[in-house]
Every structure is written in C-alpha cells, then in structure tokens.
Amino acid sequence: MNTIANQDERIAKMTFASVYPHYRSKIEKKGRTAAELHQVINWLTGFDNAMIQKQIDTSATFEQFFKAATLNPNAHLITGLICGYRVEEINNPLTQQVRYLDKLVDELAKGRKMEKILRAG
C-alpha cells in the first residue's frame, strides 16, 4: 500500500470527535466562536447542531460522518492548500471532503469573512 492510500485509510478511520476539540481550540484562539464553527460545518455537511453533537457522541469516523452528510453543492469551490495538498487535486473523495472541512476551519481561524468562507460571493 502506498503512502497516500495509507493516509486515506487513516483519515477514514479517524473520529470526528477526536478532531472537533482541535477545530474549536484553533478557532477560539483566534477569537471566533463555536457557533461560527457550527455554521461552517452546517454549510458543508447539512448537519444542524443536534446532528453535529450526535456525530461527536457516537464517535463517528470521518467515513461515517461524511456518509451521513449532504455535501454542499458549492463545496467544489473550496480550493487552495491545506496540509501541503491542493484541496481541488485530491483524488480520494473522502479525503477531499475532510480536507474541505479542514480548509474551512483554517479560513475561519484566519479571520476570513463568513460570506467568503461559505462561498456566497
């Protein structure tokens, strides 16, 4: 198995609950709120606050998390570098979806305006 396949498998098995506190910490250190984080997650996945909490409570893997999600039709507009990879060039759909979320969280932490993060114009 090559390195990329190993990484894809590792990401698929990682739980959303294990990463969520890191997302919160990252954005809160920069003065953003959990409500804004949830707005970003909702935009990407269609999950409301109760569904986000359910994903955490059930220790859903990213594979389960995105299987339950309804990906925003504008998610393909998320581009740029995250973790050294161009999001738009990632071949594995699940890995790309996780990196979409990482990229949105990163943009939130960097103080980008919400309408830009949510690809509203």
Backbone as CSV, one residue per row, in Angstrom:
resi,resn,N_x,N_y,N_z,CA_x,CA_y,CA_z,C_x,C_y,C_z
1,MET,0.848,-1.183,0.000,0.000,0.000,0.000,0.888,1.240,0.000
2,ASN,0.574,2.213,-0.824,1.411,3.401,-0.866,1.046,4.386,0.244
3,THR,1.848,5.414,0.373,1.683,6.380,1.448,0.341,7.094,1.380
4,ILE,-0.078,7.485,0.182,-1.351,8.189,0.040,-2.515,7.281,0.431
5,ALA,-2.474,6.028,0.032,-3.534,5.085,0.404,-3.560,4.895,1.918
6,ASN,-2.384,4.814,2.544,-2.321,4.697,3.998,-2.936,5.922,4.662
7,GLN,-2.616,7.093,4.129,-3.155,8.332,4.684,-4.677,8.372,4.515
8,ASP,-5.175,7.979,3.350,-6.621,7.953,3.104,-7.322,7.036,4.097
9,GLU,-6.737,5.868,4.341,-7.325,4.909,5.278,-7.309,5.453,6.702
10,ARG,-6.212,6.093,7.092,-6.081,6.674,8.427,-7.132,7.769,8.642
11,ILE,-7.312,8.618,7.633,-8.303,9.689,7.715,-9.715,9.106,7.825
12,ALA,-10.016,8.087,7.050,-11.349,7.467,7.062,-11.694,6.913,8.441
13,LYS,-10.694,6.374,9.148,-10.921,5.738,10.449,-10.848,6.719,11.627
14,MET,-10.338,7.919,11.384,-10.243,8.932,12.433,-11.656,9.374,12.820
15,THR,-11.886,9.605,14.107,-13.217,10.027,14.519,-13.335,11.547,14.497
16,PHE,-14.529,11.992,14.133,-14.821,13.422,14.151,-14.660,13.951,15.577
17,ALA,-15.079,13.152,16.564,-14.985,13.570,17.972,-13.542,13.824,18.408
18,SER,-12.589,13.129,17.804,-11.183,13.322,18.184,-10.608,14.601,17.585
19,VAL,-11.181,15.078,16.486,-10.671,16.255,15.795,-11.432,17.523,16.187
20,TYR,-12.701,17.376,16.499,-13.549,18.529,16.812,-12.961,19.457,17.887
21,PRO,-12.432,18.926,19.006,-11.844,19.836,20.009,-10.679,20.658,19.449
22,HIS,-9.940,20.091,18.517,-8.830,20.814,17.886,-9.360,21.938,16.999
23,TYR,-10.435,21.645,16.284,-11.075,22.693,15.481,-11.508,23.854,16.383
24,ARG,-12.193,23.501,17.480,-12.690,24.543,18.403,-11.549,25.347,18.990
25,SER,-10.538,24.667,19.448,-9.390,25.343,20.046,-8.736,26.293,19.048
26,LYS,-8.573,25.823,17.823,-7.922,26.621,16.784,-8.695,27.908,16.501
27,ILE,-10.011,27.804,16.367,-10.787,28.988,16.010,-11.011,29.900,17.215
28,GLU,-11.165,29.316,18.408,-11.405,30.136,19.599,-10.164,30.929,19.989
29,LYS,-8.972,30.373,19.742,-7.728,31.106,19.997,-7.654,32.367,19.145
30,LYS,-8.329,32.332,18.011,-8.309,33.464,17.081,-9.548,34.350,17.224
31,GLY,-10.328,34.129,18.299,-11.473,34.991,18.572,-12.755,34.624,17.850
32,ARG,-12.791,33.452,17.217,-14.023,33.001,16.563,-14.794,32.136,17.545
33,THR,-16.069,31.874,17.248,-16.932,31.171,18.197,-17.305,29.768,17.725
34,ALA,-17.762,28.958,18.686,-18.261,27.617,18.361,-19.467,27.730,17.435
35,ALA,-20.287,28.766,17.610,-21.449,28.962,16.731,-20.999,29.172,15.287
36,GLU,-19.911,29.915,15.094,-19.384,30.120,13.740,-18.833,28.813,13.178
37,LEU,-18.164,28.036,14.018,-17.660,26.727,13.593,-18.826,25.846,13.143
38,HIS,-19.896,25.838,13.927,-21.065,25.024,13.588,-21.718,25.521,12.297
39,GLN,-21.695,26.832,12.076,-22.242,27.390,10.834,-21.458,26.866,9.631
40,VAL,-20.145,26.803,9.769,-19.282,26.292,8.702,-19.543,24.802,8.471
41,ILE,-19.624,24.033,9.554,-19.890,22.590,9.436,-21.262,22.368,8.804
42,ASN,-22.256,23.159,9.236,-23.600,23.056,8.676,-23.592,23.336,7.177
43,TRP,-22.870,24.375,6.771,-22.826,24.727,5.347,-22.254,23.567,4.529
44,LEU,-21.180,22.966,5.014,-20.522,21.898,4.260,-21.324,20.603,4.267
45,THR,-21.912,20.249,5.425,-22.491,18.914,5.604,-24.013,18.854,5.643
46,GLY,-24.649,19.994,5.923,-26.096,19.990,6.126,-26.491,19.626,7.546
47,PHE,-25.528,19.333,8.424,-25.826,18.957,9.807,-26.232,20.177,10.628
48,ASP,-27.311,20.033,11.397,-27.645,21.061,12.376,-26.856,20.767,13.655
49,ASN,-27.014,21.599,14.677,-26.247,21.421,15.921,-26.477,20.055,16.554
50,ALA,-27.718,19.575,16.521,-28.022,18.263,17.115,-27.294,17.141,16.370
51,MET,-27.233,17.239,15.053,-26.530,16.213,14.274,-25.021,16.279,14.497
52,ILE,-24.499,17.483,14.625,-23.071,17.619,14.920,-22.775,16.950,16.248
53,GLN,-23.609,17.220,17.251,-23.414,16.615,18.574,-23.553,15.098,18.505
54,LYS,-24.487,14.605,17.701,-24.670,13.155,17.549,-23.413,12.516,16.959
55,GLN,-22.798,13.178,15.983,-21.567,12.661,15.380,-20.456,12.561,16.430
56,ILE,-20.431,13.543,17.334,-19.442,13.527,18.413,-19.769,12.421,19.414
57,ASP,-21.030,12.362,19.849,-21.454,11.398,20.881,-21.291,9.949,20.443
58,THR,-21.490,9.690,19.153,-21.389,8.310,18.659,-19.982,7.961,18.178
59,SER,-19.045,8.914,18.333,-17.667,8.708,17.868,-17.631,8.258,16.413
60,ALA,-18.412,8.950,15.587,-18.461,8.629,14.159,-17.084,8.845,13.532
61,THR,-16.681,7.888,12.711,-15.449,8.080,11.935,-15.746,9.116,10.854
62,PHE,-14.702,9.662,10.251,-14.936,10.605,9.163,-15.678,9.927,8.013
63,GLU,-15.432,8.631,7.830,-16.156,7.898,6.791,-17.659,7.905,7.097
64,GLN,-18.034,7.613,8.339,-19.443,7.624,8.738,-20.009,9.047,8.715
65,PHE,-19.205,10.008,9.170,-19.608,11.410,9.234,-20.017,11.912,7.852
66,PHE,-19.157,11.711,6.865,-19.463,12.220,5.530,-20.472,11.358,4.784
67,LYS,-20.607,10.092,5.175,-21.648,9.250,4.581,-23.028,9.768,4.993
68,ALA,-23.142,10.277,6.229,-24.408,10.812,6.737,-24.666,12.240,6.259
69,ALA,-23.644,12.890,5.752,-23.749,14.301,5.352,-24.353,14.455,3.960
70,THR,-24.909,15.628,3.724,-25.324,16.037,2.388,-24.391,17.170,2.008
71,LEU,-23.382,16.837,1.230,-22.344,17.811,0.899,-22.925,18.993,0.129
72,ASN,-22.535,20.183,0.525,-22.993,21.397,-0.137,-22.598,21.351,-1.619
73,PRO,-23.531,21.700,-2.519,-23.202,21.657,-3.946,-22.081,22.616,-4.337
74,ASN,-21.793,23.610,-3.503,-20.707,24.549,-3.793,-19.382,24.151,-3.137
75,ALA,-19.320,22.965,-2.553,-18.086,22.525,-1.893,-16.912,22.502,-2.871
76,HIS,-17.185,22.252,-4.135,-16.103,22.217,-5.137,-15.418,23.579,-5.292
77,LEU,-16.037,24.630,-4.779,-15.432,25.964,-4.845,-14.341,26.158,-3.796
78,ILE,-14.214,25.203,-2.875,-13.165,25.262,-1.858,-11.862,24.834,-2.532
79,THR,-10.919,25.763,-2.594,-9.647,25.480,-3.245,-8.504,25.993,-2.376
80,GLY,-7.311,25.609,-2.732,-6.130,26.089,-2.030,-5.392,24.974,-1.325
81,LEU,-4.360,25.358,-0.614,-3.505,24.401,0.088,-3.979,24.160,1.503
82,ILE,-3.968,22.898,1.893,-4.201,22.514,3.287,-3.357,21.272,3.553
83,CYS,-2.593,21.311,4.607,-1.716,20.190,4.964,-0.779,19.807,3.810
84,GLY,-0.376,20.806,3.034,0.562,20.572,1.943,-0.045,20.032,0.665
85,TYR,-1.359,19.912,0.608,-2.031,19.381,-0.578,-2.995,20.421,-1.139
86,ARG,-3.117,20.464,-2.467,-4.138,21.295,-3.110,-5.462,20.547,-2.968
87,VAL,-6.403,21.152,-2.269,-7.683,20.505,-1.988,-8.364,20.033,-3.268
88,GLU,-8.322,20.880,-4.292,-9.020,20.559,-5.536,-8.363,19.424,-6.318
89,GLU,-7.157,19.012,-5.942,-6.447,17.947,-6.661,-6.436,16.608,-5.919
90,ILE,-7.078,16.540,-4.769,-7.117,15.295,-4.001,-8.060,14.322,-4.704
91,ASN,-7.568,13.122,-4.983,-8.339,12.143,-5.751,-9.336,11.347,-4.926
92,ASN,-9.004,11.049,-3.688,-9.903,10.260,-2.847,-11.041,11.164,-2.364
93,PRO,-12.296,10.851,-2.706,-13.409,11.734,-2.344,-13.539,11.990,-0.838
94,LEU,-13.371,10.962,-0.019,-13.494,11.157,1.424,-12.373,12.045,1.957
95,THR,-11.162,11.785,1.549,-10.033,12.616,1.983,-10.260,14.055,1.537
96,GLN,-10.763,14.235,0.339,-11.039,15.584,-0.145,-12.099,16.270,0.719
97,GLN,-13.128,15.547,1.112,-14.182,16.124,1.948,-13.638,16.527,3.318
98,VAL,-12.801,15.678,3.904,-12.191,16.009,5.197,-11.308,17.243,5.046
99,ARG,-10.557,17.317,3.969,-9.700,18.487,3.732,-10.524,19.739,3.437
100,TYR,-11.699,19.573,2.822,-12.606,20.715,2.676,-12.924,21.290,4.057
101,LEU,-13.287,20.401,4.976,-13.612,20.847,6.331,-12.407,21.503,6.991
102,ASP,-11.244,20.884,6.859,-10.016,21.466,7.417,-9.769,22.859,6.855
103,LYS,-9.971,23.013,5.554,-9.735,24.296,4.887,-10.709,25.356,5.396
104,LEU,-11.976,25.000,5.555,-12.967,25.947,6.069,-12.632,26.381,7.491
105,VAL,-12.220,25.436,8.316,-11.827,25.754,9.693,-10.608,26.674,9.684
106,ASP,-9.671,26.387,8.813,-8.480,27.213,8.684,-8.849,28.646,8.275
107,GLU,-9.740,28.774,7.310,-10.180,30.101,6.873,-10.893,30.847,8.003
108,LEU,-11.698,30.127,8.766,-12.385,30.729,9.912,-11.367,31.244,10.921
109,ALA,-10.367,30.429,11.226,-9.329,30.808,12.194,-8.507,31.997,11.700
110,LYS,-8.365,32.113,10.397,-7.569,33.219,9.839,-8.353,34.524,9.749
111,GLY,-9.621,34.494,10.187,-10.403,35.720,10.222,-11.109,36.068,8.927
112,ARG,-11.185,35.124,8.017,-11.875,35.386,6.753,-13.354,35.657,7.022
113,LYS,-13.964,36.520,6.234,-15.376,36.851,6.402,-16.233,35.619,6.108
114,MET,-17.298,35.453,6.899,-18.156,34.271,6.783,-18.724,34.118,5.374
115,GLU,-19.135,35.201,4.720,-19.708,35.047,3.375,-18.671,34.517,2.377
116,LYS,-17.392,34.807,2.614,-16.333,34.268,1.748,-16.102,32.788,2.067
117,ILE,-16.094,32.461,3.361,-15.900,31.071,3.769,-17.012,30.188,3.194
118,LEU,-18.232,30.711,3.229,-19.392,29.941,2.767,-19.626,30.095,1.267
119,ARG,-18.624,30.622,0.588,-18.628,30.735,-0.875,-19.907,31.413,-1.377
120,ALA,-20.280,32.513,-0.683,-21.508,33.240,-1.048,-21.230,34.377,-2.025
121,GLY,-19.991,34.632,-2.307,-19.710,35.697,-3.260,-18.435,36.422,-3.011
